[in-house]
Amino acid sequence: MSANEDQEMELEALRSIYEGDESFRELSPVSFQYRVRHDMNRSPCYFARED
């Protein structure tokens, strides 16, 4: 399996895992963001992943 095929499979898996999760955003095909709230009285924290 080529690297591109592996990446496409990983992208499909990631999308299916977070489907419907409003905290998850796909900013681009290689950039993702997940909002985590530590305390309901504070602003949310964001984690971004880019490959």
N, C-alpha and C positions, 0 to 999 in steps of 0.2 A: 504494500500500500504506500502511495506517495505521501509526502508531507502535506500537500494541499488536500488530499483526501482525508487524512487524519484531522487536519484543522477544520474541515467542513463537518466531519462527524462530531467533533468536540463542540462546535458552534451549535449544531442541531440539539445536542444533549443539553447544553447550557440554556438554550431557549425553552426547551421542554420543561426543565427543572423549575425555571422562574416564570413560566407562563402564568399570567394573571396576578403576579406579585407586584403591587404598585410601588414597592421600594426599589425594584430592579429596573434599570434603564439601559438600553443599548444605545450608546451615543454614536457609534459607527460599527462597522463589522469587526473592528479590532479594539474597541474601547467600550468599557462597561462601567456602570455606576450602581452601587447598592447603598441605600440610605439606612442608617442604623440610629435608633433613638435610644439614648441611655436613660434619659429622665424626661418625662412628658412635659416638664416645665422649662426645658432647655431646647435650644435649637438642635436640629438633627445633625449628625455627622455623616459625611459621605466618604465612601471608599471607592476609588477608581482603579481599574485594571486596564492597562494597555499593553499589547504585544508588539 
